[in-house]
Amino acid sequence: MKSLIRIAFALIFIGYTSSMGLAQSEVITTYARPQLPTDGSMATNQATDYPTSVAPDGAGGFYMTLYPQNMVYRVAADGNISFAAGNGTQGFSGDGGQATSAQLYQPECAAVDAGGNLLIADTLNNRIRKVAPDGVISTAVFSFKQNGVTVSEAGVPASPPTTAARVSIDYRSSAAAIPARPEAGTIDLNTGIAVANPGVTLAHITYKLRKIGGRTLSQGQGTLDPGAHFARSISQLHEEAPDFVLPEDFQTATQFASLEISSDQPVSIIAMRMAINLRNDVLFTTTPIADLTQPLTNPSVPIMMRHLPHVNLM
């Protein structure tokens, strides 16, 4: 029987850095309902519409997101503005091609990782988009590695930045692959989360694990640097919040719970549910994120997190 000792969740396309300063020589001026800026012009002579974030490019300039225009621009150190991603039309398209020909849908923030990749929170597409140094755009993925080899990966929708969210947790060992079918064998299941801080302020984050019914099972606190991220399974969360202690019998007795994540700074959250069968085949399924800052359509009905049914891996 296999053992699920440690799950190495990795976000291979998400990595933020904010070590470089912004260009200081030019100032972007905002005007009401402007036309798109002209590619290659001086930034001080161009109009922009509702810039929502800037991110250092590592070369003395910065990237700027403008979600009403569905575009990301780059202002170089010499003050010239150029298109970085988006064609100005809202929607979702373009993965695998040039970012300037792709569609974005109200991008709200961006960052640059250590490899020079531009990461864009494509908000209303519920995705994190990656623009490689060669200008090719793609969607961020979750990957699982065994012995250093990627054996499974999946595209992951990211939540818009929020200060309070809830995630469904499924962490089981030797669960029936098909209920009432013992001949189908067993699977192991775990839930992983990734949290990114796209802002410029240290985030203080609280994690509270609740049993079905509302009783608190564990609670812990941690911090996340500006522009940083992490990815952990529920069994590894203590690495980010040292006082978060998962009950020893959770995997065999409790098995299901909800994880509440609250932060004093907006953070983006990703969650995935992973199943491994007797052949060590790996399957990812998306776990929804409940944004607790949004009003309920019916306040008398509590927020319930539905556990997604797993797919037979045998």
Helices and strands as residue ranges (DSSP letters): E 9-11, E 29-30, E 41-42, G 43-45, E 47-48, E 51-56, E 62-66, G 67-69, E 71-75, E 80-85, G 99-101, E 107-112, E 118-122, G 123-125, E 127-131, E 137-139, E 141-146, E 149-155, E 162-170, E 172-176, G 182-184, E 186-196, E 203-211, E 216-224, E 229-233, G 234-239, I 250-254, E 256-276, E 282-286, E 289-291
